Amino acid sequence: MINFNIGYKRNHLCLLLFFITGQLNSQNHYSLKIKIDSLITNSRNLSNKNDYTNATISILQALEIANSEFGSKSKEYADVCFNYGRIFHLQNDFEKAELWYRNSLNIRKKAPGKNHPDYAWSLNNIAIVKNTTGEFNEALALSLEATQRFLQTVGPRHSDYAMSIRNLALIYTNLEDYDKAIEFNAKSMQLSLDIFSNTHMEYAKSAANLALLYSKVYQYEKAENIYIKIKELFDTSLIQNKSNYARLLSNYGLLKFNMAQYEKAEPLFLDAKLILDEINDTTNTLYAQILSNLGAVYNRLSLYVDAEIFYNKALSIKETIYGQSNLEYGFTLLNLAELQLSTKDYTKCELSYNNALSICKKLQATNNDFLIKCKLGLCKLYIAIKDYEKSLHILLELKNELESISQTQSFEYIKTLHFIGVVYQNTNKSEKAESFFEEALSGIHKIFGTDNSLYANEVYALAIFYKISRNFEKAETYFQKLTKLDVTQLTKAAIHLSEKELTESLEPYIETQSELFDLANISEESNSLNTSKLTEYCYNSCLFYKGFILTEIDKIRNEAYLNSNLKSRIAELQSCESIIAAELSKPKDERKLLSPYYQKSKTIQKELALKTSVISQNLEQVEWQDVQKSLKQGEVAIEYFNYRIKNENDVYVGHYAAIFIKPGLTKPKFIYLCNSEELEKLFSHQSDHKADYVNELYTSKARGAQLLKNKQKDLFQLIWKPIMSDLTNVNKIYYSLSGLLHKINIAAIPIEGELAMMDKFEILPILSTRQLVRSIQKLNKENQIVLYGGIQYELDSQNLNTKAFEKGEYLTTTRNAANIEDEETPHVTAWEFLNSTKKEVYAINIIAQNANFKTSILQDYSATEESIKNLGHIDSISPRALHISTHGFYFPKPKLPLPTKNEIGEKNVLKQSENPMLRSGLILSRANYAWNTGIPYSTYKEDGILTAQEISQMNLKQTELVVLSACETGLGDIQDFEGVYGLQRGFKIAGAKYLILSLWKVADRETSEFMIAFYKNWLEKKLDIPTAFRTTELEMRDRFINPYLWAGFILIQ
């Protein structure tokens, strides 16, 4: 089989050629005894249905009759031997298949003789076996003789001759003699056209083979033109040929993969797989190669878990068919080695490459393409483990070898040049490295063009090379190209990937952005930013990448809610996700099988992404100039961001910086802030959230506070001081956070004495400053507010099971967020009624009614999980404001294994969940039962524990404000550009415009006072939400002084 190598992170994809495996259904040209003929026919029919047991019984009966009546040297006996070989061939038992084919060949030399089609058929099928087992030279000799015999016996315009020509093309392909392969395949296609028609299967097979060959020699346009025509032929005339259609789709997908069009390759591979799944044809080479191809797609997209699953399945099938000493097995083994290299599992990677080399030795390296891939893979591994000398030795030998066989236009040659450049770069031979990188880029451009990830990877290599060489001008040029290429590639990926897949595929882009930010910092330090556009690229990158996945989800939902067909699919997706969330809240050994639900969710997400992609494509990318135009005099927009770069010890070190714009600036300004370690030291005790620690954090040193033995910078010195000189004549600041900054109320940071940033500026947090350009949201015009408070967490008297809570420990002082790393929080076995929350919602109710709001209070046992989900039902109009006053919880990333059914209690399961959206949530009525037992108090009821994951499936797009009057509701796992994964992300995905959240545990009474004061400012004084919130902060600061009691609340737009 032909196999392609795709690239540095690309994989070897298996090509599936349309060839007839000989006339396994051998036609008898002379009359046979009716009994033998009937048994052979029956055997064929049974084997075609994969009933090899009964097929064998039938053929053995025919063998016995032929031997006894005609003798073991008769033509009749040869026919039975040939068809017996067919049975073994179809079962991939090639050794026995060849044995019986040779038995027929030896007899047919004399009966009916060499000048007869039967003799040619025996030659042909032995050739196919040899080709399949990798013995290409022997296969070629046999096939050439078979072709000549067909020409002599049936003539040049016969289907048997056309078939033999096609099989010759296949063998030449495996021998890498592509000129002859194309010549013979074109001849086969023309013969099929002359003998049959352009709508016949024989023509389709030859045409598809020719397309594969064009793909192999990088003539992609010719290949695609053929695929389009043949696919139309299958769709209209040949749809009943399921296996061949699957083969065609897989080969077409391979072409798209080689063109780096992964969003188009994946659905073709999936469709091919689905066809074979539907006809239960899943144990053959074709199916294995489709799985391997899918693995290659996922490996390229950095979806390593999925890639490994598909590779291992493919290996298992191929090992069953061929054993471990076969090229088919070897090529998939190379794919797996590529994956292991990508995941830095170097020990397994080296073992896989060495096993592949062993296959080469056993087969005496008959396939040059396979050996080249083995060598290139080993070189990549040696580079990864810094064994540059060994890698360079192999690469230079390989370069000479490829040049000697005129392969300088091949992708393998280009990769060889690239890796030689990498070795020279890492051994401080910059001049040599530059020429190899430039030549590799030129080669990629010539073969693939520029609109693909292969070209982007080579541009990245040059950008990094010039950055390391401190040639900032050239580095900037290549980073400019790269940022545009990456935006294009990621936008394409968003059209066909699920949320999980898109999240996993972001890693390479994050690395690129880190290098870009670091270049801007280095250039700023060397005063070379004056004429540079680097800061423009940095700001535009922040605008594109920050919340990218969140934005894509929002686009999809906005479009889907307006389309009845898509809306029904959204409902299906939400139902599916609800089942998954419910099952994941159970102990692992009590869950139902979730794989069908995961697959359904993934399928629906991909479908929605594809069908709503038009709106994504029509939305122009926001750039920094657009944001600047939206700012008024006295306003500034700041994008905070964090990035990580390897130091001289090859260890990643994190950094924080800010980039801002204001009216009048000719370009954004870059300001380095600090390294991650400086900021992390301030949070070294953050899990405790002790009042005195928070007070120190938000109190100026000028007032005598000593922060952490205080030889380090405080928050103001790290975050604001580097920017202050640029904030002259500024009165309003829009800012977007990143990394650990999400844990800070940066408006409350003190400047000096009593003066805080919020005193000097109006400071407004937003997810991304692109929202200043796109802030249109259709909200509920009705003034309606729904209030949750005074919730009973126990069962009511009709359902109470007192034994469940006899040993319970109750939390009394705060609206606690159960945090397993929090030393102040006792082990929560039950949540206590919060008396002040009832007073709080009643007070807010009066304020809202006086402002002509329609109000609803859900308290006691009516504050159910069902009620809040109904508010956010896909067909509901959500209220303008939603206020939830209750307990909240957030559990940090787990360190222990999942609990078993012996460790009952939903809290245990939630603590150990890998999904951060399940480790954060709100407590509603009757939740204590499920919190302790792991199951709802009623089979037909929700459990009362509303997770962020469940919230994310709600529709709150018409809700202007959500207030979470609970503790630590702003916390969660922090993930690069996407921000906080927790309650705030759940409500963002659901569509709420403003969120009021908390960063630490605030006492119950002070929380109520803050909330009541806010609603007075908003509804009574008619202030807009941001102004009302800021006013409330200032009022509470003046009342309580202590930052612990007022600075814990944040507003997010």
C-alpha positions, 0 to 999 in steps of 0.5 A: 500500500502507498503511504504518505508522510505529512509533516513535522507533527503530521502523520503517515496516512495510508492510501487505499487503492481501488484494485481488484484482488484478482479474479477470485471468482474464477470463471470456468470456460469449460463445462464442469461436472454440475456437482463441482460447479454448484459447490464452487458457486455455493462456496463463493456466495458463502465467502462473500457473506463472510461465512468462511466455515461453510464456504470451506465445507463446500469447497472441500467437498468439491475438492474431494469430487474433483480429485476422485473423478478427474485427478489431482492434475486435472483442470477441474482440480486446479479450479477448485484449488484456485477457489480454495485459495480465494477463501484464505485470501479473503480471510487475510491468510496470505500464506495458505492463499499463496499455497493453493494459488500456486497449486492451481498455477502448477496444474494450469501450466499443463491443463489448460496450459500457459496460453490460457486466461486461467493460468494468467489468473493464477499468476495475477492472484499470487502477484497480489498476495506478494504485493500485499505482503510487501514483496514488491519485486516478486509481485512485479515479475508475476504481474508483468507475466500475467499481463502479457498472458492476458494480452495474448489470450483475451486481447487488449480490449478485455476487462481482464487485461484492463484489470491486470494493467491496473494492478501493475500500476499499484505495484509500481506505486509501491515500488515508488516508480510513479511515472510508470504507475501513472502511465499504467493507471491512465492506460487502465482508465482509458481501457475501462472507458472503452470497454465499459463506460464512464459510469461503470465501477471499473472506470471508477476504480481506475480513475480513483487510483489515478487520483491517488497517484496525482496526490502522491506527486503533489498534483493536487488540483488534478487529483481533486478534479477526478475525486469530485467526478468519481464522488458524483458518480458514486452518489448517483449511479454506484451508491450500492457499492458501499465498500468501494464508496468508503474507499473513495471517501477515505482517499478523498479525505487523504487528499484534503489532509495532504492539502492541510484542509483538516476541516474537510478531511475529517468528515470524509474519513468519518463518513467512510468509517460510518459506511463500513460500520453500517455494513458491519465490515470492520475487521479489514485493512480498509477499516484499519486504514480509515481509523489510522487516517482519523488518528492522523487528523486528530494528532495534527489537531493536537487531540492526542487522546482521540488520536491514540485511540484510533491508532491503537484500534488500527494497529490491533486490526492490522496485527490480526491481519498481517502480524507485526512484520508487515509494512501495513502494520509498520506505517501505523506504528510510525503514526503512533511513534509520531503521536508519542513524540508529540506527547513527549513520551520519548521512551515509547517513541524510540521503541516504536521507531526501532520496531519499525526499523526492525520491520525494514530489516526483516523485509530487507528495506524493500519500501524506500518510502517507509525507511525514509519515514523511519529515519526522519522520525528518529531524527525528530526524536534525537532532536527532541532529546538534544542528541544533535550529533546523531540526528545530523549524521542521519539527516545528512545521509538522508539528504544525499540519498534523496538527492541521488534518487531525484527526490528533491521535490518530495515532502520528505526532502523538505522535512530533511532540510527543515530538521537540518536547519533545526540542528544547526540552529541548536548548535549555534550555526546560524548561517547554515540554519538560515539557508536550510530554513529558507529552502524548506519554506520555498519548497513548502510554498511550491508544493502546497501554497501558503494557505495551510498549516504546513506553510505556517509551521515553516514560517513559525520556524523562521520567526523563532530562528530570527528571534533567537538570532536577535534579528528583530526586523526579520522576526517581526516580518515572519510573525506578521505572516504567522499571525494571519495564517494562524487566524485563518487556520483556527477559524477553519478549525472552529467550523468542524470541531467540537468544544472539547476538540477546539480547546485541545487544539489551541495549545500550539497557537498559545505557544505561538502567541507567547513567542510573539509577546516575548518578542515584543518585550525583548524589542521594547527592552532594546528600544526597537519598538518605535518603528515596529508594528509588533504591539499592533500584532500583540493587541490584535492577537488578544482581541482574537484569542481571548475567549475564542471558544466562548465567542464561538459557542455564543455565535453558534447559539445565537444563530441556532436560536433563530433557526427552528431546525437548529434550535431542536438540535440545541435542545438535543445537545442540552438534554445529552449534556444534562445526562452526562452531568447527572451521571458524572455526579455519581460514583464512577462504578455506578454510572451508566455507559456514557460513550454514546452520549459523549459521541452524540454530543460531539456529533451535534456540536460539530453539526451546529458548528458547520451549519452556523459557520456562515455567520462566523465567516461573515463577521470581520475580525476586530482589530485594535483600531476598531477598539480605539475608535470606540473610545472617548477622550479620557478613556483607555482600553487595557488587555492584560495577558500572561505568557510562558517562555523557556529559560536557559535551563529549558524550563517554562517561566510565566510572565505578565504584561499589559498592552493598551490603547487610548485616543491619539496613540499611533499604535498600542503600547506594550508594558511588561509587568512581572514574572509569574513567580512574583504574583504567585507569592502574593497568593501563596496562602490564597486558599485560606482567604483569611481576613487579615491576609486579604486586608494586607493584600488590599492595604497600602504599605503606607498604612503600615501593613507588612505583606508576607514579611514584605520584601516583595512588591505589592499588587499596586507595584506589580499591576498598576505602577508600570502603567500609571505614567500613561494614565494622565488625563484618563478617567475611565479604564476598560480592562480584560484580565488574564491568568492569576489576575482573575483572582484579584479585584484590581479596582480595589488595589490601593495606591497610597494611604486611603486612596485606591484605584477605584477612587481615581478612575472608573474601572470597568472589567470586560471579557475582551476589549473587543466587546467595546466594538461588539456589545449588541445584545437583545435583552428582555424589555420587561422589568422582571426579576427573579429572587432566590433566597431563604432556601431550605437545604434539608428535606421537608417533613414529608421526605426527611430522613434524619439519619442522613444528617445525624453526624452533619456539621453545619456551616454558619458564618458565611455563604460558604464555598466548600473548598477542599484546600481551605483550612478554615472550612470544616468538612461540609456534610450539610448546608445550613439555612441562611437566615439573612438571605431571606431578609435580603431577597425580601428587601430587594423585592420591595426595592424592585417593586417600587421601581415597577419591576415584576418580582418572583421570590423562590424560597424554602422548598420552592427554590428548586433546581428545576425552577431555575432551569425552567427560567433558562429553558430554550423556549423561555424568555429569561428574566431581566435580572436573576438574583441567587442568594445561597451557598456556593462551592468550588473545588480545585483541580483534584489530586486523588482518584475518583471515589467508589460507591463506598465513598458515598456523597455527591460532594466526593464525586464533584471534588474529584471530577476532571471537568472544572465546570462540575467542581463549581456550583450553587446549592438549592433546595433539598440539596443536602440529601444528594450532597451526602448520598450521591443520589437525588431524594426522589427519582423524578427530581433534580438533586438540588446541586446546580453545577456550572456545567448545567448552567452553561446549557441554559438560555439566559441571553435576554438576562441583563444581570445575574447576581450570585450572592454567595461566596467564591462564585468568581473562582474556578480553574484558569485556562490560558486565553479562555479565563475562569472555568467555573460559575462565571463561565457557566453564566457567560455561556448561558448568555447573561450580560452582567455578572456580580460574583465574589472572590472570597468568603464574605460574612453573611450580614455584610453580603446582604448589606452590599446587595441591598445597597447595590439594588438601591443604586441601580433601581432607585437611583436609576444608575446603570449597572457598572456605575451602581456597582462602583458606587456601592463599592465606594459606599461599603468601603467608607462604611467598613474600611476593612477590604475583606468586607467590601472588596470581594465582589466583582462585576463582569460584563 
